């Protein structure tokens, strides 16, 4: 009989109280293993890409929020705004330059997120070989 079969057999014979205590113990045991692995991954830099991706998503959310304010104020979506701004229809108000910059920053962040996601997929493929 294998260790796993012995454990399964022993667990199946536990009383309700013993099983409840075992669940608590196992949850703590499993959490400690997960925490150690997480700390090792952080120390080795294996989560750096995820951290960068999360920060980029946070920036994107801020840009989206700011852009939405401009869209509501001027009753234009950003695509319409960009077309009109580039065509010189809207004028030279500072708001328009800020909105334009936010749109460009947003696009740059989307490119970075795409690159990070691709790198993370490739990294996971390497790890899973």
PyMOL commands that set and color helices and strands:
alter all, ss='L'
color gray80, all
select helices_A, chain A and resi 3-12+16-43+48-74+78-86+94-127
alter helices_A, ss='H'
color red, helices_A
deselect
rebuild
show_as cartoon
